[in-house]
Amino acid sequence: MFKRFKVRLWLAGLVIALGILLVWLDPRGPQDTSIDPDAQAQEPGHVLENAEITLFGDNGSVMQSLKTPRLIHTPQRSETWTEEPEAVLYDSENRQWLASADVGTLNTATQALLLSGSARLFAPDEGWQLDTELLHYDGLEQHAWSDTPVLMQQPPQQMSASRMDVWLNTSQVRLTDNVRGTHPPATQR
């Protein structure tokens, strides 16, 4: 009887030891995994509906504001993706310039705005508008540019070009490469 008890005890110990060994070797068991910082940087921190952002300059003045029905912000990259953004850009004299597009990306650290898909820049004071597919804007320099074909209109006049630059502070526009325009003569009444 003592021999039988010894065998059972030995078998129970063997089963327990084997169980511990299997748990230790199990690939589905607990593992120490480190967080991939590159993957974490891709994760959005905020998703907002009907949002409005205002960016201020060093002196506290408003540099640009942006309204959007949908905003996704990734804080690790200081990047904000927007859907159908409507931006108000301010120059050094606090004049407003209106910009819009299908999609926008805003870097909140550098105040760089990239508008893509039916991008438009409108100067209400001057009455002209500029249409392109891809519009870059440097909020710190108040400089907008496009390397894609542009159409600048102030009805009844219009001009097209392969590239353009706009400096908001000085109200200067430069059209470059393949510039063509229509300037109907003024009619007298």
C-alpha positions in Angstrom: 0.0 0.0 0.0 2.9 2.4 0.8 4.4 1.5 -2.5 1.2 2.3 -4.4 1.0 5.7 -2.5 4.6 6.5 -3.5 3.9 5.7 -7.2 0.8 8.0 -7.1 2.7 10.8 -5.4 5.5 10.4 -8.0 3.0 10.5 -10.9 1.2 13.5 -9.5 4.5 15.4 -9.1 5.4 14.4 -12.7 2.1 15.7 -14.1 2.5 19.0 -12.1 6.0 19.4 -13.4 5.0 18.7 -16.9 2.1 21.2 -16.7 4.5 23.9 -15.4 6.9 23.1 -18.3 4.1 23.4 -20.9 2.9 26.7 -19.5 6.4 28.1 -19.6 6.9 26.9 -23.2 3.4 27.9 -24.5 3.7 30.6 -27.2 0.2 31.9 -26.4 1.1 32.5 -22.7 2.1 35.8 -21.2 4.9 37.5 -23.0 6.9 40.6 -22.4 6.4 42.8 -25.5 7.6 46.3 -25.8 5.5 49.0 -27.5 6.7 49.9 -30.9 7.1 53.7 -30.8 6.8 54.0 -34.6 3.5 52.2 -34.6 2.3 54.3 -31.6 3.2 57.5 -33.4 0.7 56.5 -36.1 -2.2 56.2 -33.7 -4.6 59.1 -33.5 -5.0 60.8 -30.1 -8.3 62.7 -30.9 -11.1 62.3 -33.3 -13.5 65.2 -33.3 -16.7 66.0 -35.2 -17.6 69.6 -36.2 -14.3 71.0 -34.9 -12.7 74.4 -35.0 -9.0 75.0 -34.4 -7.3 78.4 -33.9 -3.5 78.7 -34.1 -1.8 81.7 -32.5 1.5 83.4 -33.3 4.3 84.1 -30.8 2.8 87.6 -30.0 -0.7 86.1 -29.3 -2.3 87.2 -32.6 -4.4 84.7 -34.6 -2.4 83.2 -37.4 -5.0 80.8 -38.8 -8.3 79.1 -37.9 -9.8 76.0 -39.4 -13.3 74.5 -39.3 -14.0 71.0 -40.3 -16.8 68.4 -40.0 -14.2 65.7 -39.0 -10.8 66.0 -37.5 -8.2 63.3 -36.6 -5.2 64.5 -34.5 -2.1 62.5 -33.9 -0.2 64.3 -31.1 3.1 62.3 -31.4 3.5 63.8 -34.9 1.8 67.1 -34.3 -0.4 66.3 -37.3 -4.1 66.9 -37.8 -6.0 65.4 -40.7 -9.2 67.2 -41.7 -12.1 66.5 -43.9 -13.5 69.4 -46.0 -11.5 72.1 -44.2 -12.4 75.7 -44.4 -9.5 77.8 -43.2 -9.2 81.5 -42.5 -5.6 82.7 -42.9 -4.4 86.0 -41.4 -1.6 88.2 -42.8 0.5 90.7 -40.8 -2.2 93.4 -41.3 -4.9 91.0 -39.9 -6.5 90.7 -43.3 -8.4 87.5 -43.9 -7.7 85.0 -46.7 -10.1 82.1 -47.1 -8.9 78.6 -48.1 -10.8 75.4 -48.6 -10.4 71.9 -50.1 -11.6 68.3 -49.9 -8.9 67.2 -47.4 -6.4 69.0 -45.3 -3.4 68.2 -43.2 -2.2 70.6 -40.6 1.1 70.4 -38.7 0.4 72.2 -35.5 4.1 72.6 -34.6 5.1 74.3 -37.8 1.7 75.8 -38.8 2.1 74.1 -42.2 -1.2 73.5 -43.9 -1.6 71.2 -47.0 -4.9 71.3 -48.8 -5.7 68.8 -51.5 -8.5 68.1 -53.8 -10.3 71.2 -55.3 -8.1 73.5 -53.2 -9.1 77.2 -53.3 -7.6 80.4 -51.9 -9.8 83.4 -52.0 -8.8 87.0 -51.3 -12.1 88.8 -50.2 -10.5 92.3 -50.2 -9.1 91.9 -53.7 -11.9 89.8 -55.1 -9.8 87.1 -56.7 -9.7 83.4 -56.2 -7.1 80.8 -57.0 -8.0 77.1 -57.7 -5.6 74.2 -57.8 -5.5 70.5 -56.7 -2.7 70.9 -54.1 -2.1 74.0 -52.1 0.7 74.3 -49.5 0.6 77.0 -46.9 3.4 78.0 -44.5 1.6 79.8 -41.6 4.8 81.1 -40.1 5.9 82.9 -43.3 2.3 83.5 -44.6 3.3 82.0 -47.9 1.1 79.8 -50.1 2.2 77.9 -53.2 1.2 75.2 -55.6 3.3 73.1 -57.9 0.2 71.8 -59.7 -1.7 73.7 -62.4 -3.6 76.7 -61.1 -6.4 79.0 -62.3 -6.6 82.5 -60.9 -9.8 84.4 -61.5 -11.1 87.9 -60.9 -14.1 87.9 -63.3 -14.1 88.6 -66.1 -10.3 88.1 -66.1 -8.7 84.7 -65.6 -5.1 83.4 -65.8 -3.7 79.9 -65.7 -0.2 78.6 -64.9 1.8 75.5 -64.0 2.9 76.9 -60.7 2.1 79.8 -58.3 3.3 81.6 -55.2 1.3 83.9 -53.0 2.8 86.1 -50.2 -0.1 87.2 -48.0 1.8 89.9 -46.1 2.7 91.8 -49.3 -0.3 90.7 -51.4 2.0 89.5 -54.1 1.1 86.7 -56.5 3.6 85.1 -58.9 2.5 82.7 -61.7 5.2 80.6 -63.3 5.5 78.4 -66.4 3.0 78.2 -69.2 1.1 81.4 -68.0 -1.9 82.2 -70.1 -4.7 84.7 -69.5 -7.9 86.2 -70.7 -8.3 90.0 -70.0 -11.4 91.4 -71.8 -11.2 95.1 -72.4 -13.2 97.3 -70.1 -16.5 98.4 -71.6 -17.7 102.0 -71.3 -21.3 102.8 -70.5 
